[in-house]
Amino acid sequence: MRFDLITIFPEFFAGPLDHGILRRARETGLVEVNVEDLRAFTKDRHRTVDDRPFGGGEGMVLKPEPLFEAVESLLGHGVGDASKPGDADPKTAIVLMSAAGKLLRQETARRYAKMERIILICGRYEGVDERVAEHLATEEISVGDFVLSGGELPAMMIVDAVTRLLPGALGNEASSQNESFSAADDLGSCTRRQSPVTSHALLDFPHYTRPAEYRGWGVPEVLMGGNHAEVAKWRRAAALEKTRRNRPDLL
C-alpha cells in the first residue's frame, strides 16, 4: 500500500509516521508513505498556493493548479479537462480532506485497505477550489462534525486507520476484528442468537487487566473464571450496553 500526502506543511508528518504500528509497517515495507510539498508545484517566485475567493468573503482558498499538477505528477499521467475527463484507476483513491466531505467510517477504512494507493490532499485556509473536489478527487472525506485548521491531522487518521487493517500490520490479526465498529458477529459466534442487532457494528467491549482490584473497584468475576463461552457472552452484552450508552445511533 502506498500513501501520498500533499500538504503545505510536509514537516508536520515527521512525528506521527515514526512511531508504533506505522513505523513498523514502513520499516517492513508493508506501506510506503510519500509526503509532497504542494509549494513545489507552483510557478511564481513566491510559491503561491492560495488566492482570494471569487464573490468575496473571508479567508483564502487553495488554488486548483498546483493541486492538479501535484496529483498528476504522482500518478504519472494527466487527469484530463472539461472536454475530455480522464479515467479513474479503481485501485487508487484520491481523497480530499474537507469538513464538507462524507463522514469517515470504519467501513471506509476497510474499503481503502483493499486498494493499492491512496493520495490524500490536505486542505488549508478557508477551503479548496471546488473544482478539486469535483474533478480531481475521487472522494471528499470529513473526520467529524467539527472544523480543524487543516487536513493534515485527518489525513494521518486515514493512514493509521487503513494501515492497521492491512495483513501483517498488527501482531495479532484478531485485534482489528474484535474492536469498536467491527461487525457484531465478530464478538463471538456462540452469542449470535443473543440479540436481534447482530447486523450492526458495536463499540468495543470493556477491557480489564491487573490488578484485579484497584481502589475498591474490581474486575468482573466472569473474566477471571476461565469459561470462554461465558466470557464471550459477557463481552457481547457489555459491548451492546456500552454502545447503547455512548453511541445509540449505531444501533
C-alpha positions in Angstrom: 0.0 0.0 0.0 1.3 3.5 -0.9 0.1 6.7 0.7 0.9 10.1 -0.9 0.3 13.1 1.3 0.0 16.5 -0.4 0.5 19.4 2.0 1.9 22.9 2.5 3.4 21.6 5.8 5.4 18.5 4.9 7.3 18.6 8.2 4.0 18.0 10.1 4.2 14.3 9.4 7.7 13.6 10.7 6.5 12.7 14.2 3.3 10.7 13.6 5.0 8.5 11.0 7.9 7.5 13.2 6.0 5.7 16.0 4.2 2.4 16.7 2.4 0.5 14.0 3.1 3.0 11.3 6.8 2.9 11.9 6.9 -0.9 11.9 4.8 -1.0 8.7 7.1 1.3 6.9 10.2 -0.5 8.1 8.9 -3.8 6.9 7.8 -2.4 3.6 4.1 -3.1 4.2 3.3 0.5 3.5 5.2 3.3 1.7 4.4 6.9 2.7 5.4 9.8 0.5 5.0 13.4 1.6 4.8 16.0 -1.2 5.2 19.8 -0.6 2.4 21.5 -2.5 4.6 24.6 -3.0 6.9 22.6 -5.2 4.2 22.6 -7.9 3.8 26.4 -8.0 5.3 28.5 -10.8 5.8 32.0 -9.2 8.7 33.1 -7.1 6.5 33.5 -4.1 5.4 29.9 -4.4 1.7 30.9 -4.1 -0.8 28.2 -3.4 -3.8 30.3 -2.4 -5.8 33.3 -3.6 -8.9 35.4 -2.6 -12.3 33.7 -3.2 -14.5 34.8 -6.1 -17.6 36.6 -4.8 -15.8 37.9 -1.8 -15.7 36.6 1.7 -13.2 35.8 4.5 -10.0 33.9 4.2 -8.1 32.5 1.3 -8.7 29.5 -1.0 -6.3 26.9 -2.2 -5.8 27.2 -5.9 -6.6 24.3 -8.3 -3.4 24.5 -10.5 -0.8 23.3 -8.0 -3.1 20.6 -6.6 -4.0 19.2 -10.1 -0.3 19.2 -11.1 0.8 17.6 -7.8 -1.6 14.7 -8.3 -0.8 14.3 -12.0 2.9 14.2 -11.1 2.3 11.5 -8.6 0.1 9.5 -11.0 2.5 9.9 -13.9 -0.3 11.0 -16.2 -2.9 13.7 -16.7 -6.4 13.6 -15.3 -8.0 15.4 -18.3 -10.1 18.5 -18.5 -13.7 19.6 -19.1 -13.6 18.5 -22.8 -12.0 15.1 -22.1 -12.1 13.9 -18.5 -9.6 11.2 -17.6 -10.4 7.7 -16.4 -10.1 6.9 -12.7 -8.0 4.0 -11.5 -10.2 1.7 -9.3 -7.2 0.7 -7.2 -6.3 4.4 -6.4 -8.3 6.7 -4.2 -7.7 10.5 -4.5 -9.1 11.8 -1.2 -9.7 15.5 -0.4 -9.8 16.1 3.4 -12.6 18.5 4.0 -15.1 19.4 6.7 -17.7 19.4 3.9 -17.0 15.7 2.9 -18.6 12.4 3.7 -18.0 11.2 7.2 -15.1 8.8 7.6 -16.3 5.4 9.0 -14.6 2.1 9.7 -16.2 0.7 6.5 -14.4 3.5 4.6 -11.1 2.4 6.0 -11.8 -1.3 5.2 -12.6 -0.3 1.6 -9.4 1.8 1.3 -7.4 -1.2 2.7 -8.3 -3.1 -0.4 -6.7 -0.5 -2.7 -3.1 -0.2 -3.8 -2.7 3.5 -3.4 -4.3 6.5 -1.6 -3.5 10.1 -2.4 -4.5 12.4 0.4 -5.0 16.1 -0.3 -4.7 18.2 2.8 -6.8 21.3 2.6 -5.9 24.6 4.4 -7.1 28.2 4.8 -10.8 28.9 4.1 -11.1 25.9 1.8 -10.1 24.4 -1.5 -11.2 25.3 -5.0 -14.4 23.3 -5.7 -13.0 22.0 -9.0 -10.6 19.9 -7.0 -13.4 18.2 -5.2 -15.5 17.8 -8.4 -12.9 16.9 -11.0 -9.7 15.7 -9.3 -10.6 13.9 -6.0 -12.5 10.7 -6.2 -13.8 11.3 -2.7 -14.2 14.2 -0.2 -13.9 13.0 3.4 -14.5 14.5 6.8 -13.4 13.0 10.1 -16.3 14.6 12.1 -18.7 17.4 12.6 -16.1 19.9 13.5 -13.6 22.2 11.8 -9.8 21.9 12.0 -7.1 24.2 10.8 -6.1 21.9 8.0 -6.3 18.4 6.5 -3.0 17.1 7.9 -4.5 15.5 11.1 -7.4 13.9 9.3 -5.0 12.6 6.6 -2.9 10.9 9.3 -6.1 9.4 10.8 -6.8 7.7 7.5 -3.2 6.5 7.1 -3.4 5.0 10.6 -6.9 3.5 10.3 -6.1 1.9 6.9 -2.6 0.6 7.8 -3.8 -1.3 10.9 -6.2 -3.2 8.7 -3.5 -4.5 6.3 -2.5 -8.1 6.9 0.8 -8.2 8.9 0.4 -4.7 10.4 -0.7 -5.9 13.8 0.9 -8.5 16.0 -2.5 -10.2 16.4 -4.7 -10.1 13.3 -7.8 -10.6 15.5 -7.1 -7.2 17.1 -8.5 -5.4 14.0 -11.7 -7.6 14.1 -12.7 -7.6 17.7 -12.9 -3.8 18.4 -15.1 -0.8 18.0 -17.1 -0.6 14.8 -16.4 -4.2 13.8 -19.2 -6.4 12.8 -21.2 -7.6 15.8 -20.8 -11.2 14.9 -17.1 -10.9 15.4 -17.6 -10.7 19.2 -18.3 -14.4 19.2 -20.3 -16.8 17.1 -21.6 -18.6 20.2 -23.6 -15.4 21.1 -25.1 -14.6 17.7 -28.6 -15.5 18.9 -28.5 -13.3 21.9 -29.7 -10.2 20.2 -31.6 -9.1 17.0 -29.0 -6.4 16.2 -26.2 -8.7 15.0 -26.0 -6.9 11.7 -24.9 -3.7 13.3 -21.5 -2.5 14.3 -20.8 -2.2 18.0 -18.3 -0.4 20.2 -15.6 -2.5 21.7 -16.3 -4.4 24.9 -14.7 -3.1 28.1 -11.2 -4.3 28.8 -9.6 -5.0 32.2 -6.1 -6.0 33.3 -4.1 -6.4 36.6 -4.6 -5.7 39.5 -7.9 -7.5 39.9 -8.9 -4.8 42.4 -7.9 -1.2 42.4 -9.2 1.4 44.9 -12.1 -0.8 45.7 -13.1 -1.3 42.0 -12.9 -5.0 41.0 -12.8 -6.8 37.7 -16.0 -8.7 36.7 -15.6 -12.2 38.0 -16.7 -13.8 34.8 -13.5 -12.6 33.1 -11.3 -14.5 35.7 -13.3 -17.7 35.7 -11.8 -19.3 32.6 -15.1 -20.1 30.9 -14.6 -18.8 27.4 -18.2 -19.2 26.4 -19.3 -17.2 29.4 -16.6 -14.6 28.7 -17.8 -14.2 25.1 -21.4 -13.9 26.2 -20.5 -11.2 28.8 -18.4 -9.3 26.3 -21.2 -9.2 23.8 -23.7 -8.0 26.4 -21.2 -5.4 27.7 -20.5 -4.1 24.1 -24.2 -3.7 23.5 -24.7 -1.8 26.7 -21.7 0.4 26.1 -23.0 1.1 22.5 -26.4 2.0 23.8 -24.9 4.3 26.4 -22.3 6.1 24.2 -23.4 5.6 20.6 -27.1 4.7 20.4 -27.1 5.9 16.8 -25.1 2.7 15.8 -28.0 0.5 16.9 
